[in-house]
Amino acid sequence: MKLTKIVITGGPSAGKTTAMSWVQNAFSKLGYTVLFVPETATEFITGGVAPWTCGTNLDYQKVQMELQLTKERLFEKAARTMKAEKVLIVCDRGAIDNKSYMNDEEFAAVLREVGKTERELLLSYDAVFHLVSAAKGAEEFYTFANNAARYESVGQAVALDDRLIAAWQGHPHHCIIDNSVELREKLKNLIAAIRDFLGEPAPPEIERKFLVEMPELTALEKLPGFRRVEIEQAYLPTTNDERLRIRKWVENGQAIYYKTRRRHVNGQRIEVEERLTQRSYKEMLEEAGEALQLLRKTRYSLQYDGQLFQLDVYPFWAEQAVVKIELNEENGEVRLPPELKLIREVTGERAYKDYTLAALMNS
């Protein structure tokens, strides 16, 4: 069985309710058994359990987190009993969403209560897809009609949306679906993003890449959603037309490992990713021997004006760095943070692809 657990999150009135039916229809057709973990906060609040009915907000957050994790555990347990080749568990919000409704002390207390670290909660999901609130760019569609538990004003919804993006920013597969298009196209973008992550045939992702002057890195720490990750990735030899990459991702001293296979079928790119253990990662490095092509870089994730950027800093460049952004449409507008000084766009240039850089470093 291939079991994948994803989160669909977002600010108030973002289209999550409609999105669930779209996900059900789209992935059932692709052979998935699709299971949905309902939003815990809505269940509690409509049932009379809320931050303002409990003794304190912390009291409420503790029971909400406990129920959230229990539901997810039982859904996974049930899924493993099913006669299905592919199961997709879709969480209507995940445990990290709760962080946006607490201060740091409260969140730390909740983590102690459930015996988890923030990193453990974050990585218990395979991918996170954030639908931006209608309060940001589609205010005329912001509504309370489809959720009795909703109480945020437009301003509060915008602030909450920003906090949710920042809370999930550390996840390796965090995708933001904005309001640059009307709702139907927005949901199409969501389906395409999930399909691409699952390795199902899909159109190539739209990635823009820019060469920028080396910024003052300490200034970037002040931007929303700032994260720093040390990446070591290796391209391994294969015997066919696929490309095989393994990657070590280190944040705050904690490492996770991935293997990615990429190939093209009938003109469409298929990419499948899976987790590795530390032992498997080291064994694959050793087996590659002299054929190994290794690349190291530091990645800074940034949020600016509703867009997510990745700044890659390489040890062999002192004066320049590379910025990447993934867009949902070919002509989407790119708004670089003022801290990043553009040299020129290098989208599609082979010289600035990591695979090329790794080959040069190891030649």
N, C-alpha and C positions, 0 to 999 in steps of 0.2 A: 504494500500500500504506500502511495505517496500522499502524505498528510501535510498540508500547509495551513498555517494559522496567520491570518492577516488582521489588521485593524483598519477600520474606516472611521475616521474622526473628523473634527472640524468645528468651527464656531457655530453659534446658533443660526438656524434658518439657512443652512448650507446646502440642503438637498439630500441629506443622508437617508431619509425615509424612502424617497423615490429611488435613490441609488441602490438600496438593498434589492428591490425587485428587478432592477436592471442587471445586477450581479447574478441573481438567481437565474434569470433567463439566459444570459450570455454564457455562463459557465456550465450550466446543465447541458446545453447544446454541445459543449466540448467534452462531455463525458465525466464531469465532476459531480460527486455528491456534495451539495452545498449545504452547510449547516450555519445557522445564525445564532450568536450569543446576544440576547437582547440588552439594550442599554440599562445598566443597573440603576443609575440615578433616576431615570424616568420611572422605573418600577417602584422605587422607594418613595419618591416625592408624590406620585399620584396615589400611593397607598397610605400617605400620611406621615411618612418618616422623612424628615428634611433637616438641614442644618439649623433651621429656626424652630423646629419642634423638639429636637434633642437637647440635652443639657448644654453642650457646647458644639462648635463646629468640629472639634477634634473627635468628640464622641461619635458624631455622624460619620466622619471620614473613616474611622476605624471599622465600623460595621459595613460600610459600603465597600471598602477594599476587601474585606473578608468574603463578602458575598460575590464580588467580582471574580476573585481568584478561584473560589469554590465552583462557580458556574463553568469557568473555562476548563478547570481540571476534569469535571464530570463530562463536559462535551467531548474532550479529547479521549476520555476513557470509553465513552459510548461509541465514538467514531472508530476506535480500533477493533470493535466487535463487528463492524459492518462488512459485508461482502462487496467491497468497492475497491477499484484500482487507484482512484484519485479522489481524495476528500479535501475540500476547501472549507475551513472554519473561518467564518467572518465575524469578528467582534465589533459590535456597535459601540465604539469607544473601548479603550483598553485601560489597564491599571495606571499607566503613566498620565492619563488625562486627569486623574484625581489630584495630581501635584499642582495643577493650575488653580485649584480652589483652596490651597493651603499656603501658609507661610513655611519657611524652611524648618522651623522647630516642630511644627505640626507634622510635616511630611516625614521628618526623621523619626518622630514618635510612632507614626503609622507603620513605617518600615520595621521598626523594632517589634511592633505588635504582631506582624505577619511573618517575621523572621526572614525577610528578604532584603537584598541590597537594591539600590536603584538600577544598577547595571543588570542584575539578574532579571528584574521585571522588564527592562527595556528589550533584552535579547530573548525573552520568552515568545516574542512575535517575530515572524519571518519578514514581514514588511508592514509599513504604515503608510496609509494614503489619507491625506488631509484635504478635505473640501473646505475652501475658504467661505466664511460667512457672507451671506447676501448683504450684510451691513457694510462690507468693504467692496464698493464698486457696483453694487446692484441693490441700493437702498430701497428702491421702489418695490422690491420683492421681499423685503424683510417682513416676516409675519409671525404671529403667535398662534395662528389657526390650527396648525397641524401638530402641536405639542403642548399639552396642558401644563407641563412642568416648566415651560419656558417663562422667564421673568425678566430677562436682560433688556435694557434699552439699547438703541443703536450704538451709542457710545460705549456702553458696557460690553456689547457683543464684539466690537472692534478690539477692545483691550483683551478680552478673553481669547479671541482668535489668535492674537499675537502671543499670548502666554502659552497656548496649546502648541503652537509651532515651536517655540523655544524649548518646551518640555520634551518634545520628541526629537529634537535636533540631533541628538547623539546616535540615533539609530542609523545603521549603515544603508538602509533602504527606506528613505523617508521622502515621499513624493507629495508635492503640493499642487492641487488642482484649483486654479484661480477663477475669477469671474470675468475674464477677458472676452468670453463668448457667452451666448445665451445658454440657459440651463440644459437643453437637450445636447448641445455640443459639449458642454461641461461634463455631462455624464458619459458621453462617448469617449472623452479624454480619460476619464477614470477607468473605464473598461479596457481601453487600450493599454494604460499603464499597468493594470493588474495582469492582463494577458501577456505583456512583455516580461514581467517579472516571473511568471510561471513557466516561461520558455515556450509558450504556444506561438505558432507563426503569427507575425505581426509586421507592420511597416517599420522601417528603421526609426529609432528615436531621433528627434531633432535636437542635436547638440551644437551649440555655438561655442567657439573657443577664441580667446583673446590673449595676446601678448601684452603684458603691462610692466611698467617700471616696478622694481622691487619696492614695496611699500614699507612704511614704518610699522613693523609687525605689532608693536605694543599698542598702536592706535586702533588696530583692528579689534582688540579685546573689548573695546567699548561698544561695538556694534551688537545689535540683538542677535541671539542665537549663536554666539561665537563658540566654536569648538576647535580643538587642535587634535589631530590624529597623526601618529607616525605610521607610515605604510611601507611595507616591504612586499614587492610583488615579483614573481618569477614567471617567465614564459618557458614552457617545457616543450620539448620536441614531440611531434605526433607522427603517426604513420599514414594519415589521411588528410583531407582538406579542412579539418577542424583546427581551431586554435585553443590551446589549453593553458590556463593561467591559474596559479595559486597565489593567495594573498594573505599576508599577516597584517592585522589592523590593531594597533595598540593605542588605547586612550586611558589616561590616568593610571598607567601601569598595568592595565588589564588587556590581555590579548585575545582576539578571536581569529579564526582561520577559515578561509573559503577556497573552494575549487570552482572554476568557471569554465565551461565548455561552450565554445561559440562556433557555429557552422552556418552555411547557407543552403537552403533547400528551395528549388524553384524560384530563385531570386529573392527569397525572404530569409532574413536572419533569424536564427533560433539560438537562444542563449539559455543555458540551464546552469543554475548555481546551487551548490550544496555546502554545508558546513563540514569542516575537517577537525580532527583532534590535533593537538600539538604534535603528537607522535607521528601521525600520518603526514602532516606537513613536512616535518624534518626528514622523514623517509623519502618523500617525493623529491626533496631538494638533493638528497644524497644520491638517489637513483639517476638523476639527470646528469650528474658529473660535469664534465667539461662542456656539455651542450647547454648548460644552464645559462639563461639570460636574466640577470637580476637587476632590479631597479629599486632605489629607495627615494622617498620623498616625504615631505611634511605637508599635510592638507589642512587648510583652515576653512571651515564652513561658516558662511556669513549669511545673514538675512538683511535685505535692504529693499524697501518700497514694495513689499509683498513678493519678492523673488528670492530664491536661494542660489547662492554662488559658492563655488569651490575654488579656492586659490591653492594651487600646487607649487610648492617651493622645492627646487632641486638642489642638491649639495654642490653641483658643478656650475651653477649660475649665481653670480653675486649681484648682477645689475637688473635681472629680469625674472619674471615668473609667469605662470599660465593661469588664466581664469576660465572656468567652464560654467555653463548654465544650460539646463535642459528646458526646452520649450514645448508647448503642446501644439503649436502651429508654426509653419515655416516662416511666416512674416511677423512673428511675435516681437514686440518691442523689448529691447534689453536696456535696463537702466543701471549702469554701473555705480557703485558707491563712490562718492567723491574722493575717498582715500585711495582709490585705485586709478592710476594715471595710464590711460590707454596708449600703447605704441601702435598696434594695428591688429586687425582680426586675422586669425590663422586657422579658421575653421576649414577642415578638410586637408590641410597641408600635412603631408606625410612626415615632414621633418619634426613636427611637434607632437606626434603620436607617441604614447608611452612605449609601445612595442619597438618603434624606431630608436628612441632614446636608450632603451635597454640594450638593443643590439650594438649601438655605438659604444656604450660604456663597457661592453664585454668583448669588443673586437680587439 
